[in-house]
Amino acid sequence: MANTVQSKKRARQSETRYAINKARRSRIRTFLRKVEEAIASGDQAAAAEAFKNAQPELARGVSKGVLHKNTVSRKLSRLASRVKAVAAKA
């Protein structure tokens, strides 16, 4: 348990950051789920729009330190190719 004033403050800050990061991760997952659902439905326009909306959210996750840049880069690359494949099928 935290004893010093500094360690108590750090514990409070840690809880606050945890809550903010958890919310941000959840928001990112929601955007990714919308892209996945649009791809699964086969709607090219909806998939492209959802992907366009998800890109800045993922980038924000990187800048805020929630996700690693290579992870986001990989996810965006794979999603982009899947959205493009939906367009090719239609």
Beta strands, then each sheet from edge to edge (+ up, - down):
end
